[in-house]
Amino acid sequence: MPRLVLSLDGVVLKEVPVAKDRTTIGRRSHNDLVIDNLAVSGEHAVLFKTGDDMYLEDLGSTNGTTVNGQPIKKHLLLGGDLIEIGKYRLKYIAEGGEPTAGGDVEPEVNEIALRIGDVLMLCSDGLTEMVDDVQIAGAIFASVPDVQRAAQRLVDMANAAGGRDNVSVIVVRLAGRKGLEPRRASAAESRPSAAVPVSSPSG
């Protein structure tokens, strides 16, 4: 069944199934989803089903309701829509699984020419939300060719900045046969996050 995922400042508070044809949201205790915050009106908004479609309607709330950053009065919900009520966020997940807003998801594929010695990094948003791009680049280039040290340093920086989410980091250095042997990094653990830095195979 469809569900709402309630979060505040990036922290998931609870997940609520949308089991009824009409699901109310508001500050007062009789609502199906209670958000006890003064920025939320007593009866703030309602989800209701019409046929196979799910709609969200603002019930004349004081501070309004937005979907994907746009103020709404009544809105046809799609999987993945992000509802904002005060400082709270509600992600609408359609029946059948994960968000599917906009229809089928088309992956973005890019080709990049690489040279020996180039360094690549993959990471979760637990890093990028806490450490800016300049600091990330500085930490990597201060640590190469030791990719394990680079990944661990980035995890440590994210945790030192507050570490609100899981931090996963992979750092890879392109190695060749002539004098640039790869360095394979073991798993680096942080509290409460983890990084798994890995180098590319020789060749």
Disulfide bonds with the S-S distance in Angstrom:
none
